[in-house]
Amino acid sequence: MIATTYQATSYAGPMIELNSLCRTFGTTHAVDNVSFAVPRGSVFGYIGPNGAGKTTSMRILSTLELPTSGEAYIEGLSSVNDPDRVRGRLGFMPDGFGTYSDTNCIEYLDFFARSYGLVGRERIRRLRWVIDFTGLRPLATKPMRGLSKGMRQRLCLGRALIHDPPVLVLDEPAAGLDPRARIELRQIIRSLAAEGKTILISSHILTELAEMCDRVGIIERGRLLATGTVSEIRRTLQPHREILVRVAADADQAAELISQHAQTKDVKRVESIIRFSIEDGDAPQIEILRLLCDARVDVLEYSPCDHSLEDVFLQVTKGHVQ
């Protein structure tokens, strides 16, 4: 048996927690003093280049590898000291997974359901739910060797969900998928979070992580460089926000008014569009907009030029490898 089935608890702490986690291979620090926590029902994006330490962290969290030092917890249970109970609370979807060419989808899922100790009506109920939730019902009796990459990823996710764990660890689940399959996978992940599951996900497709994650952690050369929402990390890197204003007329007047405000800087105008930086926060932005309206400037657009997750990633990381 892989693990016992999950029994709900009243635990109120973080569902995923890494505390000063370290893993070394000779002189290489694959994971170097990494700490973060993920609350129940949220999606945490784990971002970093190849070799940054993402997969090693996930394998330790999933009880597949031991840390050199530090701790990893699932729902307050140590993945080192209590691995069997952790496995019952965790669904792990690795970057690559083994398949059995002569096994069909329902047989594959049924094998893991039995491994988790599911029996009788409960096993049948979980199999039906997973097959329907992952959209594999039309392919239930199709051999695994005939599945597309997207369907194989859905099957692997179904395997991670078969015992209804509260925590999911997904290592590059969108790798190699076509655009439609990535969109569908993103929708599945958000629906799981809406049901209260806690998800740790790594990906190289940063635009997708930005859309589905509540918070992110950026790791490079084994060290966690930044954690938080994209906006929080951006504010740490750059306390001023860039604003774009597009006016119908009187662009020179608008640019002059904006330049006169004490908290603006780097005011630039190109035809009817004005860009400027201002101290982050709502109040300074409201003051500028009110100033333009009081001067009867016809404002067509007034919006922040927020940095994307890709911008933040490039600012935080240095491109180092190990």
Buried (B, 14 or more C-beta within 10 A) or exposed (E): EEBBBBEEEEEEEBBBBBBEBBBBEEEEBBBBBBBBBBBBBBBBBBBBBEBBBBBBBBBBBBBBBEBBEBBBBBBBBBBBEBBEBBBBBBBBBBBEBEBEEEBBBBBBBBEBBBBBBBEEEBBEEBBEBBBEBBBBEEBBEBBBEEBEEBBBBBBBBBBBBBBBBBBBBBBBBBBEBEEEBBBBBBEBBBEBBEEEBBBBBBBBBBEBBBEBBBBBBBBBBBBBBBBBEBBBBBBEEBEBBBBEBBBEEBBEBBBBBBBEBEBBEEBEBEEBBBBBBBBBEEEBBEBBBEBBEEEEBEEEEBEEEEBEBEBBBEBBBEEEEB
